[in-house]
Amino acid sequence: PETVNSLNRRLRETKQPLWEETQTSVVMLGAPTLQGAQMNGSIWVWRPADKGSWPEADQALLHEVADHLGIVVAQFDDQEKLRV
């Protein structure tokens, strides 16, 4: 959790659509999920470091998934507000 929280802070600060981070044994790729221009979460995937950087096709797919996940998170948050 500490690693992901740290990476999420970087995503929030840089406002980049994707962030690739190499740790000791893995290469992590993360994308923020957004509600409008506001970050409402993130999605991270990782693979062994010996495979190198993530290919462009994988990066594009993660970006698309993050776009859709941001909408889902926003809808879930709205439903929770209506229940209260």
Contacts in CASP RR format, 6 or more apart in sequence:
PFRMAT RR
TARGET T0000
AUTHOR 0000-0000-0000
METHOD contacts of the structure
MODEL  1
PETVNSLNRRLRETKQPLWEETQTSVVMLGAPTLQGAQMNGSIWVWRPAD
KGSWPEADQALLHEVADHLGIVVAQFDDQEKLRV
3 23 0 8 1.000
4 42 0 8 1.000
4 44 0 8 1.000
7 19 0 8 1.000
7 21 0 8 1.000
7 28 0 8 1.000
7 30 0 8 1.000
7 42 0 8 1.000
7 44 0 8 1.000
8 41 0 8 1.000
8 42 0 8 1.000
10 19 0 8 1.000
10 21 0 8 1.000
11 19 0 8 1.000
11 30 0 8 1.000
11 31 0 8 1.000
11 32 0 8 1.000
11 39 0 8 1.000
11 42 0 8 1.000
12 32 0 8 1.000
12 39 0 8 1.000
17 31 0 8 1.000
17 32 0 8 1.000
17 63 0 8 1.000
18 29 0 8 1.000
18 30 0 8 1.000
18 31 0 8 1.000
18 59 0 8 1.000
18 62 0 8 1.000
18 63 0 8 1.000
19 29 0 8 1.000
19 30 0 8 1.000
19 31 0 8 1.000
20 27 0 8 1.000
20 28 0 8 1.000
20 29 0 8 1.000
20 30 0 8 1.000
20 53 0 8 1.000
20 54 0 8 1.000
20 59 0 8 1.000
21 27 0 8 1.000
21 28 0 8 1.000
21 29 0 8 1.000
21 30 0 8 1.000
22 28 0 8 1.000
22 49 0 8 1.000
23 46 0 8 1.000
23 49 0 8 1.000
24 49 0 8 1.000
25 48 0 8 1.000
25 49 0 8 1.000
26 46 0 8 1.000
26 47 0 8 1.000
26 48 0 8 1.000
26 49 0 8 1.000
27 46 0 8 1.000
27 47 0 8 1.000
27 48 0 8 1.000
27 49 0 8 1.000
27 51 0 8 1.000
27 52 0 8 1.000
27 53 0 8 1.000
27 54 0 8 1.000
28 44 0 8 1.000
28 45 0 8 1.000
28 46 0 8 1.000
29 44 0 8 1.000
29 45 0 8 1.000
29 46 0 8 1.000
29 54 0 8 1.000
29 58 0 8 1.000
29 59 0 8 1.000
29 62 0 8 1.000
30 42 0 8 1.000
30 43 0 8 1.000
30 44 0 8 1.000
30 45 0 8 1.000
30 62 0 8 1.000
30 66 0 8 1.000
31 42 0 8 1.000
31 43 0 8 1.000
31 62 0 8 1.000
31 63 0 8 1.000
31 65 0 8 1.000
31 66 0 8 1.000
32 39 0 8 1.000
32 41 0 8 1.000
32 42 0 8 1.000
32 66 0 8 1.000
33 39 0 8 1.000
33 40 0 8 1.000
33 41 0 8 1.000
33 42 0 8 1.000
33 43 0 8 1.000
33 66 0 8 1.000
33 67 0 8 1.000
33 69 0 8 1.000
33 70 0 8 1.000
33 73 0 8 1.000
34 40 0 8 1.000
34 66 0 8 1.000
34 67 0 8 1.000
34 70 0 8 1.000
35 70 0 8 1.000
35 71 0 8 1.000
35 73 0 8 1.000
35 74 0 8 1.000
35 77 0 8 1.000
40 70 0 8 1.000
40 73 0 8 1.000
40 74 0 8 1.000
40 77 0 8 1.000
41 70 0 8 1.000
41 73 0 8 1.000
42 66 0 8 1.000
43 62 0 8 1.000
43 65 0 8 1.000
43 66 0 8 1.000
43 69 0 8 1.000
45 62 0 8 1.000
47 54 0 8 1.000
54 62 0 8 1.000
END
